Amino acid sequence: MNNKTLSAYSLALAYALYSSASWAAVSADQANQLGTTLTPLGAEMAGNADGSIPAWTGGLTKDAGVVSATGFPSDPFADEQPLFTITAQNVAQYQDKLTPGQQAMLKRYAASYQIPVYPSHRSVGLPDEVYKAAKSNATKTSMVEGGNGLSDFSTAIPFPIPQNGLEVVWNHITRYRGGSAKRNHVQATPLASGKFVPVYFKQQFTFRDRIKDFNPANPGNVLFYYKQLVTAPARQAGDVVLVHETLNQVKEPRMAWIYNAGQRRVRRAPQISYDGPYPASEGQRVADNLDMYNGAPDRYDWKLVGKREIYIPYNSFKLDSPTLKYSDIVQPGHLNPTHTRYELHRVWQVEGTLKKGERHIYAKRVFFIDEDSWQIALADHYDSRGSLWRTAEGHLTPRYDIQVPWLGVEALYDLINGRYIVSGMRNEEKDPIEFGFSSLSSEYTPAALRNAGIR
């Protein structure tokens, strides 16, 4: 199968969905596929023809390993060795299961970039209440405002049986992340030489149904609340970003504020959206690059290409290991491939093309979205000349103990200037990630920023 070939299933699906371009929920009969031929989140239950992708049997169990006092789950696959490693020398053998971005990385960093491929494990499992919400959403949720908002949506995954590319994108935006989370993590933007200064963050978010004063009868337009505090280096310490992420960002744009510790003032930050510069990123990432992709989808036309089998970052327990230092991971040009893991999985391929009259530094984006978690695993970004500019990797680490398919480390590579940004590292952190807590909406107000940002 070459890069332009889809499975018979995907090809039939792509034609049917492209022609219907529906904005509506699916029928009850279609929704009954969930939990039978499809997983509760809409992935194909069966494995692939040659068995290299296994059938889904529920994901990792909660007792698949142990979790350390500092919150690191043990690796259930620690004894496995790579089946093979893709390099610049043998890439031709595997190019039908690689993205253009992966092939470009192998070409640019021929001496050092590698893709170690391990046995595939469909390890994603979520709580039953999320499965129930997804099935309910399948028959109730629809897109409104030209696809820029959702109606009758609950919890996560509005379109487990997607009918077009925009619905797949919405599944990523709203995917289940534990409802709420607090973590310390580290970001690096190394120079071409590999030298970097780590930036330390305290980050937390709370989805609306984890807000104590949330009213289901009048849910409003906020999808989740997000807060990020820089704790080091000293020149940036105390700066805080606050975001109220809205479901319909065209009708009611994302509300964002920045607290500058040096000036001791809070100001609105409308630039933290679309291709506005993201704080502390040294120009290596724009606002909607965070979390592989976030925010309003209205500036692009989204085309559902179909499904492919490709090698994606998966079960990245080794990359998240507390035995590693940040300097073990960050190296010139890219992450150290000694610590990465890739597996063959089915993904939804979606292409976003910038609409006529709209502005963004990326004229086209191509997402490769894991069918089991709805997490964007790989993303390619093209400039206005049609040249591949940046490529991103999202290294998923399933938190089996609490049934959260967690995006740990994400990296965005600039194929032109040879630099990259990596965030989500927490190997040297001592405080565990806290999931599933409830918050008051008052914790996410501009007035609360001053207290959060005291040096």
C-alpha positions, -999 to +999 in steps of 0.1 A: +000+000+000+015+033-010+009+067+006-021+074-015-038+041-010-065+035+015-079+002+028-111-009+012-129+000+044-114+035+044-119+042+007-156+033+009-160+053+040-142+083+026-164+084-005-196+080+015-186+107+040-172+132+015-204+131-005-227+134+025-208+162+043-233+159+071-234+181+101-258+159+120-257+131+146-259+095+134-288+072+137-294+048+166-287+018+143-253+033+134-245+041+171-252+005+180-220-004+162-202+011+192-191-017+214-197-044+187-179-040+154-165-007+167-149+001+200-169+023+224-150+053+210-155+044+173-122+026+163-123-007+144-126-034+169-108-060+147-071-061+140-057-057+105-053-085+079-018-097+088-022-093+125+005-066+129-023-045+145-041-066+171-078-065+179-089-041+207-098-060+238-104-032+263-069-016+266-045-020+295-060-030+328-057-007+358-033-032+374-010-035+343+018-020+363+026+000+394+028+037+399+057+053+418+053+078+446+062+105+421+035+094+397+054+075+371+036+043+358+059+013+352+063+002+316+042-030+309+063-035+278+098-029+293+111-063+281+103-058+245+129-051+218+123-032+185+111-054+157+133-032+134+146+004+132+138+027+103+168+048+092+177+069+063+194+039+048+163+016+047+135+041+046+124+030+011+113-003+026+088+014+049+078+046+032+042+035+026+037+035+064+055+068+071+042+104+068+059+130+047+072+146+079+088+114+091+105+109+058+117+145+058+132+140+093+150+109+081+164+128+052+175+159+071+190+140+100+203+110+081+230+102+105+210+104+138+172+103+134+157+069+137+123+053+142+125+022+164+094+001+157+080-022+184+051-047+186+017-029+185-005-028+216-039-012+216-035-001+252-061+027+254-089+022+278-113+048+292-138+048+321-173+034+313-189+068+319-169+082+290-180+054+267-216+060+277-212+098+270-196+091+236-225+068+226-250+093+237-232+121+218-232+099+186-270+103+183-274+137+199-244+160+192-243+181+161-222+209+148-236+244+147-225+278+134-210+263+103-192+236+122-176+260+146-195+249+177-213+219+192-248+214+205-260+187+229-224+177+238-214+159+270-180+150+285-158+139+255-158+126+219-188+142+202-185+121+170-173+086+176-186+077+141-173+107+122-188+117+089-163+144+078-129+158+086-141+186+109-159+160+131-126+142+135-108+174+145-135+181+171-129+146+185-093+155+191-101+189+206-127+174+230-109+140+237-109+126+272-079+138+293-091+128+328-115+158+332-088+178+349-051+177+355-023+195+373+013+189+364+048+203+366+066+199+333+096+212+313+100+227+279+131+231+258+139+249+226+174+237+219+198+255+195+211+236+165+240+226+187+217+210+212+223+235+239+191+245+258+178+263+288+149+244+304+117+263+311+097+250+340+059+252+341+031+245+365+001+238+344-035+229+351-068+226+333-104+217+342-131+207+318-164+223+324-181+192+340-154+192+366-162+228+377-180+227+410-204+255+400-211+240+365-248+239+356-256+211+331-290+228+324-272+259+314-237+248+303-227+280+286-199+282+260-168+273+280-153+239+272-124+241+297-103+264+318-065+264+315-038+281+336+000+280+331+026+294+354+063+298+346+085+289+376+120+291+360+142+306+346+143+337+367+137+362+339+103+345+331+093+332+365+059+344+377+044+349+343+010+333+340-013+325+311-050+320+316-074+307+290-112+301+289-115+278+260-149+282+243-168+256+224-178+281+197-148+305+193-163+323+164-194+333+182-175+339+214-137+340+209-113+323+233-108+345+263-071+347+273-051+368+297-014+371+307+000+382+340+035+397+337+053+393+370+078+421+362+050+446+355+026+432+381-003+436+357-029+415+340-038+422+304-059+406+278-040+384+253-061+379+221-028+368+204-029+335+222-050+319+194-045+308+159-009+317+147-002+342+175+032+336+192+030+313+222+048+326+253+083+312+261+085+293+229+113+314+212+092+316+180+092+278+175+055+273+181+023+293+175-007+293+198-026+265+181+004+242+179+001+234+216-014+200+223-006+192+187-036+214+177-060+234+197-085+262+193-111+273+167-111+253+135-128+279+114-099+292+093-095+258+075-115+236+052-111+201+067-111+171+043-114+136+056-089+115+035-097+082+053-077+057+073-041+046+070-018+023+089+014+041+099+041+040+125+032+065+153+047+073+187+029+050+212+032+036+246+060+060+253+067+049+289+105+048+283+105+084+271+087+094+303+109+074+326+122+090+359+156+073+352+163+098+325+176+134+327+163+161+304+198+162+289+194+125+280+163+133+259+171+166+242+198+164+216+207+184+184+180+184+158+155+160+175+147+139+205+171+111+213+157+081+194+172+057+220+142+065+242+114+067+217+089+040+207+068+037+176+041+012+167+019+004+137-016+018+143-046+029+122-050+066+120-076+090+106-059+113+081-074+148+079-061+177+057-068+213+066-065+239+038-065+275+046-098+291+035-096+319+009-094+353+026-082+338+059-047+343+074-024+318+091+013+310+088+004+274+079-014+272+045-020+235+050-019+211+079-022+173+078-032+154+110-027+117+116-051+109+145-050+077+165-083+058+161-083+045+197-077+078+216-086+105+190-052+120+199-032+136+170-001+115+169+017+132+140+011+165+122+027+181+091+026+218+085+030+235+051+039+271+042+022+293+016+045+279-011+033+244-004+066+233+012+067+211+042+079+234+070+073+218+104+064+184+116+051+174+151+051+142+171+028+135+201+042+107+223+012+090+240+017+074+274-015+056+286-022+062+323-037+028+327-041+033+365-067+060+359-077+051+323-064+083+307-047+082+273-022+109+282-002+130+258+031+133+277+059+147+255+052+166+223+078+179+199+075+203+169+104+202+145+113+231+121+127+215+090+140+248+077+160+263+106+170+230+123+155+238+157+126+223+176+105+227+207+098+199+231+073+202+260+057+179+285+089+164+299+087+156+336+114+130+341+131+149+369+099+162+386+090+149+420+053+159+422+029+134+405+003+146+380-030+151+398-060+140+377-098+142+382-100+170+408-128+196+409-124+234+408-144+265+412-146+288+382-132+315+405-098+298+404-097+307+367-103+344+368-080+373+359-082+384+395-067+351+406-037+355+383-019+380+406-018+355+434-007+327+412+021+347+397+039+360+429+076+353+425 
